[in-house]
Amino acid sequence: MINDIKEVLLDETAIQKKVKEIARQISADYNNKFPVIICILKGGVIFLTDLIKNISIPVELDFMALSSYGDTTKSSGVVKIKKDIDVDIAGRHVIIVEDIVDSGLTLKYINDYFTQHKPASIKICTLLDKPQAHKTKIHIDYLGFEVGNEFVVGYGLDYAQKYRNLPYIGILKEEIYS
């Protein structure tokens, strides 16, 4: 797998430092509120795991699985729910944890979908944001890093279900996916 990486963009140390910073901010912002953290599977799970280990307040967890990529490098723009949430979010403070905001279409879909359930609030927490790739306006409340338009993998992000287990975020060589 290492030979498929063009460049390490964010090493493990930088990622962990940012995760702790985001966790401290969430802990402060939600003190005495018991938020529901909803992780978008599969990519967000590694970020979520490290994040919640560093959050110092009680939280409830749930998971949602969506698809808009398949095994390609570009979003199809069509979002499909593969696994819905189990918790009732009406009147609850919701934090959506995502690995990366690319086009923004998936998060817009999730935000609109959750709004129908009448939560007290919805915040977005993402490790990575690709602002140049946005196709819709998205407000990110907790952001790890902005990245360019390269195809990145590792730390939960994949290409064709590979590379999620890399402890860093790297740029995938173009010949791997072209």
Secondary structure by P-SEA (a helix, b strand, c coil): cccccccccccaaaaaaaaaaaaaaaaaaccccbbbbbbccccaaaaaaaaaaaccbbbbbbbbbbbcccccccccccccccccccccccccbbbbbbcccccaaaaaaaaaaaaaacccbbbbbbcccccccccbbbbbcccccccccccccccccccccccccccbbbbccccccc
